[in-house]
Amino acid sequence: MTSEYIPLSLVNIALAAGFILLAGIASVALRLGLSKSLAIGALRTAIQLGLAGVAIGFVFGLQSIIWVLLLTAVMMLFAAREGIARLKVKLPGSGLDTLLAITISSFVVAVTVTGVVIGADPWWKPQVFIPIMGMVLGNSLVGISLALDRFMNGCVDKRAEIEARLTLGATAGEAILPASRDAIRTGMMPMITSMSIVGIVSLPGMMTGQLLAGADPKDAVLYQIIVMYMIVAATAIGSIIAVMLARRRVFTKDMALRGDLF
Protein backbone atom coordinates (compact mmCIF):
# COMPACT_ATOMS: atom_id res chain seq x y z
CA MET A 1 0.00 0.00 0.00
CA THR A 2 1.44 3.38 -1.05
CA SER A 3 2.24 5.71 1.86
CA GLU A 4 0.05 8.79 1.93
CA TYR A 5 1.60 10.34 5.04
CA ILE A 6 0.84 14.07 5.25
CA PRO A 7 3.56 16.10 7.04
CA LEU A 8 2.38 18.84 9.42
CA SER A 9 3.80 22.22 10.43
CA LEU A 10 3.29 24.80 13.17
CA VAL A 11 0.59 26.37 11.00
CA ASN A 12 -1.45 23.16 11.30
CA ILE A 13 -0.95 23.21 15.07
CA ALA A 14 -2.11 26.83 15.23
CA LEU A 15 -5.25 25.93 13.31
CA ALA A 16 -5.94 22.97 15.60
CA ALA A 17 -5.52 25.29 18.61
CA GLY A 18 -8.69 26.98 17.40
CA PHE A 19 -10.64 24.09 18.90
CA ILE A 20 -9.17 24.88 22.33
CA LEU A 21 -10.09 28.51 21.79
CA LEU A 22 -13.68 27.52 21.03
CA ALA A 23 -13.81 25.43 24.20
CA GLY A 24 -12.43 28.39 26.16
CA ILE A 25 -15.05 30.73 24.73
CA ALA A 26 -17.78 28.25 25.67
CA SER A 27 -16.34 28.06 29.20
CA VAL A 28 -16.45 31.85 29.55
CA ALA A 29 -19.95 32.12 28.10
CA LEU A 30 -21.32 29.44 30.43
CA ARG A 31 -19.18 30.54 33.40
CA LEU A 32 -17.69 27.08 33.79
CA GLY A 33 -14.43 28.39 35.19
CA LEU A 34 -12.37 26.11 32.96
CA SER A 35 -10.65 28.68 30.74
CA LYS A 36 -7.43 28.75 32.76
CA SER A 37 -7.32 24.95 33.01
CA LEU A 38 -7.84 24.63 29.26
CA ALA A 39 -5.07 27.11 28.51
CA ILE A 40 -2.64 25.44 30.89
CA GLY A 41 -3.57 21.97 29.62
CA ALA A 42 -3.09 23.01 25.98
CA LEU A 43 0.27 24.61 26.77
CA ARG A 44 1.45 21.59 28.76
CA THR A 45 0.39 19.28 25.94
CA ALA A 46 2.44 21.18 23.38
CA ILE A 47 5.51 21.53 25.61
CA GLN A 48 5.48 17.97 26.97
CA LEU A 49 4.94 16.39 23.57
CA GLY A 50 7.60 18.65 22.06
CA LEU A 51 10.13 17.59 24.70
CA ALA A 52 9.07 13.96 24.29
CA GLY A 53 9.67 14.22 20.55
CA VAL A 54 13.18 15.56 21.10
CA ALA A 55 14.00 12.88 23.70
CA ILE A 56 12.60 10.05 21.59
CA GLY A 57 14.43 11.27 18.50
CA PHE A 58 17.66 11.38 20.50
CA VAL A 59 17.19 7.82 21.79
CA PHE A 60 16.19 6.55 18.34
CA GLY A 61 19.42 7.92 16.94
CA LEU A 62 21.64 6.29 19.58
CA GLN A 63 20.10 2.80 19.41
CA SER A 64 21.40 2.02 22.91
CA ILE A 65 19.64 -0.16 25.50
CA ILE A 66 20.99 2.07 28.29
CA TRP A 67 19.22 5.14 26.93
CA VAL A 68 16.08 3.15 26.19
CA LEU A 69 15.92 1.97 29.81
CA LEU A 70 16.71 5.45 31.15
CA LEU A 71 13.87 6.98 29.14
CA THR A 72 11.58 4.16 30.26
CA ALA A 73 12.49 4.81 33.91
CA VAL A 74 11.66 8.51 33.54
CA MET A 75 8.30 7.64 31.98
CA MET A 76 7.52 5.27 34.86
CA LEU A 77 8.45 7.84 37.51
CA PHE A 78 6.17 10.46 35.98
CA ALA A 79 3.39 7.87 35.61
CA ALA A 80 3.66 6.96 39.30
CA ARG A 81 3.65 10.64 40.26
CA GLU A 82 0.45 11.25 38.31
CA GLY A 83 -1.10 8.10 39.72
CA ILE A 84 -0.52 9.05 43.36
CA ALA A 85 -1.69 12.61 42.70
CA ARG A 86 -5.15 11.29 41.79
CA LEU A 87 -5.70 9.52 45.11
CA LYS A 88 -8.06 11.23 47.55
CA VAL A 89 -6.95 9.04 50.48
CA LYS A 90 -3.18 8.62 50.78
CA LEU A 91 -0.93 6.77 53.18
CA PRO A 92 2.85 6.83 53.61
CA GLY A 93 4.29 4.47 51.02
CA SER A 94 1.44 4.78 48.56
CA GLY A 95 3.77 6.37 46.03
CA LEU A 96 6.20 3.46 46.19
CA ASP A 97 3.33 0.97 45.85
CA THR A 98 2.06 2.78 42.77
CA LEU A 99 5.55 2.89 41.24
CA LEU A 100 6.09 -0.83 41.85
CA ALA A 101 2.70 -1.78 40.39
CA ILE A 102 3.23 0.35 37.29
CA THR A 103 6.84 -0.77 36.80
CA ILE A 104 6.25 -4.50 37.18
CA SER A 105 3.07 -4.68 35.11
CA SER A 106 4.12 -2.33 32.31
CA PHE A 107 7.70 -3.55 31.92
CA VAL A 108 6.81 -7.25 31.92
CA VAL A 109 4.01 -6.78 29.39
CA ALA A 110 6.01 -4.42 27.13
CA VAL A 111 9.05 -6.72 27.05
CA THR A 112 6.86 -9.75 26.31
CA VAL A 113 5.02 -7.97 23.51
CA THR A 114 8.10 -6.54 21.79
CA GLY A 115 10.35 -9.56 22.27
CA VAL A 116 7.91 -12.47 21.91
CA VAL A 117 4.60 -11.38 20.36
CA ILE A 118 5.96 -8.92 17.78
CA GLY A 119 9.43 -10.46 17.69
CA ALA A 120 11.47 -7.25 17.52
CA ASP A 121 15.24 -7.85 17.30
CA PRO A 122 16.55 -6.76 19.74
CA TRP A 123 13.56 -6.68 22.11
CA TRP A 124 14.48 -3.15 23.23
CA LYS A 125 14.52 -1.73 19.68
CA PRO A 126 13.59 1.93 20.42
CA GLN A 127 11.20 2.37 17.50
CA VAL A 128 9.10 -0.53 18.83
CA PHE A 129 9.68 -0.68 22.58
CA ILE A 130 9.21 3.00 23.49
CA PRO A 131 5.85 3.47 21.70
CA ILE A 132 4.62 0.17 23.16
CA MET A 133 5.74 1.18 26.66
CA GLY A 134 4.09 4.60 26.28
CA MET A 135 0.76 3.05 25.34
CA VAL A 136 0.93 0.50 28.16
CA LEU A 137 1.83 3.13 30.77
CA GLY A 138 -0.70 5.71 29.66
CA ASN A 139 -3.63 3.31 29.61
CA SER A 140 -2.81 1.03 32.55
CA LEU A 141 -2.14 4.07 34.76
CA VAL A 142 -5.82 4.98 34.58
CA GLY A 143 -6.92 1.54 35.76
CA ILE A 144 -4.31 1.32 38.51
CA SER A 145 -5.25 4.77 39.83
CA LEU A 146 -8.94 3.91 39.79
CA ALA A 147 -8.31 0.64 41.60
CA LEU A 148 -6.20 2.27 44.32
CA ASP A 149 -8.63 5.14 44.78
CA ARG A 150 -11.60 2.78 45.02
CA PHE A 151 -9.75 0.58 47.49
CA MET A 152 -8.76 3.44 49.80
CA ASN A 153 -12.23 4.94 49.70
CA GLY A 154 -13.75 1.51 50.26
CA CYS A 155 -11.69 1.09 53.44
CA VAL A 156 -13.02 4.44 54.66
CA ASP A 157 -16.65 3.96 53.62
CA LYS A 158 -16.89 0.34 54.82
CA ARG A 159 -14.85 0.70 57.97
CA ALA A 160 -17.64 -0.66 60.18
CA GLU A 161 -18.06 -3.78 58.02
CA ILE A 162 -14.32 -4.47 57.94
CA GLU A 163 -13.96 -4.03 61.70
CA ALA A 164 -17.00 -6.25 62.29
CA ARG A 165 -15.37 -9.07 60.29
CA LEU A 166 -12.17 -8.64 62.28
CA THR A 167 -14.15 -8.82 65.53
CA LEU A 168 -15.77 -12.06 64.37
CA GLY A 169 -12.36 -13.65 63.85
CA ALA A 170 -11.62 -12.94 60.20
CA THR A 171 -8.02 -12.36 59.19
CA ALA A 172 -7.01 -8.99 57.77
CA GLY A 173 -7.01 -10.46 54.25
CA GLU A 174 -10.47 -11.94 54.69
CA ALA A 175 -11.88 -8.75 56.20
CA ILE A 176 -10.61 -6.58 53.37
CA LEU A 177 -11.33 -9.06 50.54
CA PRO A 178 -14.67 -7.52 49.37
CA ALA A 179 -13.08 -4.07 49.12
CA SER A 180 -10.11 -5.56 47.26
CA ARG A 181 -12.29 -7.32 44.72
CA ASP A 182 -14.39 -4.23 44.15
CA ALA A 183 -11.27 -2.12 43.63
CA ILE A 184 -9.67 -4.48 41.10
CA ARG A 185 -12.97 -4.77 39.24
CA THR A 186 -13.23 -0.97 39.09
CA GLY A 187 -9.70 -0.69 37.73
CA MET A 188 -10.37 -3.16 34.92
CA MET A 189 -13.80 -1.93 33.83
CA PRO A 190 -12.63 0.97 31.59
CA MET A 191 -10.54 -1.37 29.44
CA ILE A 192 -13.28 -4.00 29.31
CA THR A 193 -15.65 -1.28 28.12
CA SER A 194 -13.08 -0.15 25.53
CA MET A 195 -12.83 -3.68 24.13
CA SER A 196 -16.59 -3.81 23.68
CA ILE A 197 -16.73 -0.67 21.52
CA VAL A 198 -13.40 -0.73 19.68
CA GLY A 199 -13.82 -0.91 15.90
CA ILE A 200 -17.51 -0.03 16.15
CA VAL A 201 -17.63 3.24 18.06
CA SER A 202 -13.95 4.13 18.20
CA LEU A 203 -10.74 3.64 16.21
CA PRO A 204 -7.94 3.68 18.80
CA GLY A 205 -4.71 5.65 18.55
CA MET A 206 -2.40 2.88 17.35
CA MET A 207 -4.67 1.92 14.47
CA THR A 208 -5.45 5.53 13.57
CA GLY A 209 -1.77 6.48 13.57
CA GLN A 210 -0.84 3.62 11.27
CA LEU A 211 -3.69 4.40 8.90
CA LEU A 212 -2.62 8.05 8.75
CA ALA A 213 0.92 6.89 7.99
CA GLY A 214 -0.36 4.85 5.05
CA ALA A 215 -0.21 1.34 6.54
CA ASP A 216 -2.34 -1.47 5.18
CA PRO A 217 -5.63 -1.56 7.18
CA LYS A 218 -5.12 -5.28 7.83
CA ASP A 219 -1.74 -4.66 9.47
CA ALA A 220 -3.14 -1.71 11.43
CA VAL A 221 -5.94 -3.93 12.75
CA LEU A 222 -3.54 -6.70 13.81
CA TYR A 223 -1.31 -4.26 15.68
CA GLN A 224 -4.31 -2.71 17.40
CA ILE A 225 -5.60 -6.09 18.57
CA ILE A 226 -2.20 -6.81 20.14
CA VAL A 227 -2.19 -3.35 21.77
CA MET A 228 -5.66 -3.82 23.26
CA TYR A 229 -4.78 -7.22 24.69
CA MET A 230 -1.50 -6.01 26.20
CA ILE A 231 -3.15 -2.97 27.81
CA VAL A 232 -5.84 -5.15 29.39
CA ALA A 233 -3.15 -7.49 30.75
CA ALA A 234 -1.04 -4.63 32.13
CA THR A 235 -4.10 -3.02 33.72
CA ALA A 236 -5.17 -6.27 35.37
CA ILE A 237 -1.69 -7.12 36.66
CA GLY A 238 -1.03 -3.55 37.82
CA SER A 239 -4.38 -3.21 39.59
CA ILE A 240 -3.92 -6.51 41.43
CA ILE A 241 -0.36 -5.64 42.52
CA ALA A 242 -1.34 -2.12 43.61
CA VAL A 243 -4.27 -3.32 45.71
CA MET A 244 -2.30 -6.19 47.24
CA LEU A 245 0.47 -3.79 48.26
CA ALA A 246 -2.02 -1.23 49.60
CA ARG A 247 -3.68 -3.91 51.76
CA ARG A 248 -0.53 -4.12 53.86
CA ARG A 249 -0.65 -0.41 54.63
CA VAL A 250 -4.23 0.00 55.81
CA PHE A 251 -3.72 -2.18 58.88
CA THR A 252 -1.64 -1.59 61.99
CA LYS A 253 0.66 -4.24 63.46
CA ASP A 254 -2.25 -5.27 65.67
CA MET A 255 -4.38 -5.98 62.59
CA ALA A 256 -6.67 -2.97 63.13
CA LEU A 257 -7.55 -0.41 60.49
CA ARG A 258 -5.23 2.59 60.64
CA GLY A 259 -6.73 5.62 62.30
CA ASP A 260 -5.18 8.11 59.86
CA LEU A 261 -7.35 6.65 57.10
CA PHE A 262 -10.26 8.48 58.64
C-alpha positions as CSV (number, residue, x, y, z in Angstrom):
1,M,0.0,0.0,0.0
2,T,1.4,3.4,-1.0
3,S,2.2,5.7,1.9
4,E,0.1,8.8,1.9
5,Y,1.6,10.3,5.0
6,I,0.8,14.1,5.3
7,P,3.6,16.1,7.0
8,L,2.4,18.8,9.4
9,S,3.8,22.2,10.4
10,L,3.3,24.8,13.2
11,V,0.6,26.4,11.0
12,N,-1.5,23.2,11.3
13,I,-1.0,23.2,15.1
14,A,-2.1,26.8,15.2
15,L,-5.3,25.9,13.3
16,A,-5.9,23.0,15.6
17,A,-5.5,25.3,18.6
18,G,-8.7,27.0,17.4
19,F,-10.6,24.1,18.9
20,I,-9.2,24.9,22.3
21,L,-10.1,28.5,21.8
22,L,-13.7,27.5,21.0
23,A,-13.8,25.4,24.2
24,G,-12.4,28.4,26.2
25,I,-15.0,30.7,24.7
26,A,-17.8,28.3,25.7
27,S,-16.3,28.1,29.2
28,V,-16.4,31.8,29.6
29,A,-19.9,32.1,28.1
30,L,-21.3,29.4,30.4
31,R,-19.2,30.5,33.4
32,L,-17.7,27.1,33.8
33,G,-14.4,28.4,35.2
34,L,-12.4,26.1,33.0
35,S,-10.7,28.7,30.7
36,K,-7.4,28.7,32.8
37,S,-7.3,24.9,33.0
38,L,-7.8,24.6,29.3
39,A,-5.1,27.1,28.5
40,I,-2.6,25.4,30.9
41,G,-3.6,22.0,29.6
42,A,-3.1,23.0,26.0
43,L,0.3,24.6,26.8
44,R,1.4,21.6,28.8
45,T,0.4,19.3,25.9
46,A,2.4,21.2,23.4
47,I,5.5,21.5,25.6
48,Q,5.5,18.0,27.0
49,L,4.9,16.4,23.6
50,G,7.6,18.6,22.1
51,L,10.1,17.6,24.7
52,A,9.1,14.0,24.3
53,G,9.7,14.2,20.6
54,V,13.2,15.6,21.1
55,A,14.0,12.9,23.7
56,I,12.6,10.1,21.6
57,G,14.4,11.3,18.5
58,F,17.7,11.4,20.5
59,V,17.2,7.8,21.8
60,F,16.2,6.5,18.3
61,G,19.4,7.9,16.9
62,L,21.6,6.3,19.6
63,Q,20.1,2.8,19.4
64,S,21.4,2.0,22.9
65,I,19.6,-0.2,25.5
66,I,21.0,2.1,28.3
67,W,19.2,5.1,26.9
68,V,16.1,3.2,26.2
69,L,15.9,2.0,29.8
70,L,16.7,5.5,31.2
71,L,13.9,7.0,29.1
72,T,11.6,4.2,30.3
73,A,12.5,4.8,33.9
74,V,11.7,8.5,33.5
75,M,8.3,7.6,32.0
76,M,7.5,5.3,34.9
77,L,8.5,7.8,37.5
78,F,6.2,10.5,36.0
79,A,3.4,7.9,35.6
80,A,3.7,7.0,39.3
81,R,3.6,10.6,40.3
82,E,0.5,11.2,38.3
83,G,-1.1,8.1,39.7
84,I,-0.5,9.1,43.4
85,A,-1.7,12.6,42.7
86,R,-5.1,11.3,41.8
87,L,-5.7,9.5,45.1
88,K,-8.1,11.2,47.6
89,V,-7.0,9.0,50.5
90,K,-3.2,8.6,50.8
91,L,-0.9,6.8,53.2
92,P,2.8,6.8,53.6
93,G,4.3,4.5,51.0
94,S,1.4,4.8,48.6
95,G,3.8,6.4,46.0
96,L,6.2,3.5,46.2
97,D,3.3,1.0,45.9
98,T,2.1,2.8,42.8
99,L,5.5,2.9,41.2
100,L,6.1,-0.8,41.8
101,A,2.7,-1.8,40.4
102,I,3.2,0.4,37.3
103,T,6.8,-0.8,36.8
104,I,6.2,-4.5,37.2
105,S,3.1,-4.7,35.1
106,S,4.1,-2.3,32.3
107,F,7.7,-3.5,31.9
108,V,6.8,-7.2,31.9
109,V,4.0,-6.8,29.4
110,A,6.0,-4.4,27.1
111,V,9.1,-6.7,27.0
112,T,6.9,-9.7,26.3
113,V,5.0,-8.0,23.5
114,T,8.1,-6.5,21.8
115,G,10.3,-9.6,22.3
116,V,7.9,-12.5,21.9
117,V,4.6,-11.4,20.4
118,I,6.0,-8.9,17.8
119,G,9.4,-10.5,17.7
120,A,11.5,-7.3,17.5
121,D,15.2,-7.8,17.3
122,P,16.5,-6.8,19.7
123,W,13.6,-6.7,22.1
124,W,14.5,-3.1,23.2
125,K,14.5,-1.7,19.7
126,P,13.6,1.9,20.4
127,Q,11.2,2.4,17.5
128,V,9.1,-0.5,18.8
129,F,9.7,-0.7,22.6
130,I,9.2,3.0,23.5
131,P,5.9,3.5,21.7
132,I,4.6,0.2,23.2
133,M,5.7,1.2,26.7
134,G,4.1,4.6,26.3
135,M,0.8,3.1,25.3
136,V,0.9,0.5,28.2
137,L,1.8,3.1,30.8
138,G,-0.7,5.7,29.7
139,N,-3.6,3.3,29.6
140,S,-2.8,1.0,32.6
141,L,-2.1,4.1,34.8
142,V,-5.8,5.0,34.6
143,G,-6.9,1.5,35.8
144,I,-4.3,1.3,38.5
145,S,-5.2,4.8,39.8
146,L,-8.9,3.9,39.8
147,A,-8.3,0.6,41.6
148,L,-6.2,2.3,44.3
149,D,-8.6,5.1,44.8
150,R,-11.6,2.8,45.0
151,F,-9.8,0.6,47.5
152,M,-8.8,3.4,49.8
153,N,-12.2,4.9,49.7
154,G,-13.7,1.5,50.3
155,C,-11.7,1.1,53.4
156,V,-13.0,4.4,54.7
157,D,-16.6,4.0,53.6
158,K,-16.9,0.3,54.8
159,R,-14.8,0.7,58.0
160,A,-17.6,-0.7,60.2
161,E,-18.1,-3.8,58.0
162,I,-14.3,-4.5,57.9
163,E,-14.0,-4.0,61.7
164,A,-17.0,-6.2,62.3
165,R,-15.4,-9.1,60.3
166,L,-12.2,-8.6,62.3
167,T,-14.1,-8.8,65.5
168,L,-15.8,-12.1,64.4
169,G,-12.4,-13.6,63.9
170,A,-11.6,-12.9,60.2
171,T,-8.0,-12.4,59.2
172,A,-7.0,-9.0,57.8
173,G,-7.0,-10.5,54.3
174,E,-10.5,-11.9,54.7
175,A,-11.9,-8.8,56.2
176,I,-10.6,-6.6,53.4
177,L,-11.3,-9.1,50.5
178,P,-14.7,-7.5,49.4
179,A,-13.1,-4.1,49.1
180,S,-10.1,-5.6,47.3
181,R,-12.3,-7.3,44.7
182,D,-14.4,-4.2,44.1
183,A,-11.3,-2.1,43.6
184,I,-9.7,-4.5,41.1
185,R,-13.0,-4.8,39.2
186,T,-13.2,-1.0,39.1
187,G,-9.7,-0.7,37.7
188,M,-10.4,-3.2,34.9
189,M,-13.8,-1.9,33.8
190,P,-12.6,1.0,31.6
191,M,-10.5,-1.4,29.4
192,I,-13.3,-4.0,29.3
193,T,-15.6,-1.3,28.1
194,S,-13.1,-0.1,25.5
195,M,-12.8,-3.7,24.1
196,S,-16.6,-3.8,23.7
197,I,-16.7,-0.7,21.5
198,V,-13.4,-0.7,19.7
199,G,-13.8,-0.9,15.9
200,I,-17.5,0.0,16.2
201,V,-17.6,3.2,18.1
202,S,-13.9,4.1,18.2
203,L,-10.7,3.6,16.2
204,P,-7.9,3.7,18.8
205,G,-4.7,5.7,18.5
206,M,-2.4,2.9,17.4
207,M,-4.7,1.9,14.5
208,T,-5.4,5.5,13.6
209,G,-1.8,6.5,13.6
210,Q,-0.8,3.6,11.3
211,L,-3.7,4.4,8.9
212,L,-2.6,8.1,8.7
213,A,0.9,6.9,8.0
214,G,-0.4,4.8,5.0
215,A,-0.2,1.3,6.5
216,D,-2.3,-1.5,5.2
217,P,-5.6,-1.6,7.2
218,K,-5.1,-5.3,7.8
219,D,-1.7,-4.7,9.5
220,A,-3.1,-1.7,11.4
221,V,-5.9,-3.9,12.7
222,L,-3.5,-6.7,13.8
223,Y,-1.3,-4.3,15.7
224,Q,-4.3,-2.7,17.4
225,I,-5.6,-6.1,18.6
226,I,-2.2,-6.8,20.1
227,V,-2.2,-3.4,21.8
228,M,-5.7,-3.8,23.3
229,Y,-4.8,-7.2,24.7
230,M,-1.5,-6.0,26.2
231,I,-3.1,-3.0,27.8
232,V,-5.8,-5.1,29.4
233,A,-3.1,-7.5,30.8
234,A,-1.0,-4.6,32.1
235,T,-4.1,-3.0,33.7
236,A,-5.2,-6.3,35.4
237,I,-1.7,-7.1,36.7
238,G,-1.0,-3.6,37.8
239,S,-4.4,-3.2,39.6
240,I,-3.9,-6.5,41.4
241,I,-0.4,-5.6,42.5
242,A,-1.3,-2.1,43.6
243,V,-4.3,-3.3,45.7
244,M,-2.3,-6.2,47.2
245,L,0.5,-3.8,48.3
246,A,-2.0,-1.2,49.6
247,R,-3.7,-3.9,51.8
248,R,-0.5,-4.1,53.9
249,R,-0.6,-0.4,54.6
250,V,-4.2,0.0,55.8
251,F,-3.7,-2.2,58.9
252,T,-1.6,-1.6,62.0
253,K,0.7,-4.2,63.5
254,D,-2.3,-5.3,65.7
255,M,-4.4,-6.0,62.6
256,A,-6.7,-3.0,63.1
257,L,-7.5,-0.4,60.5
258,R,-5.2,2.6,60.6
259,G,-6.7,5.6,62.3
260,D,-5.2,8.1,59.9
261,L,-7.3,6.6,57.1
262,F,-10.3,8.5,58.6
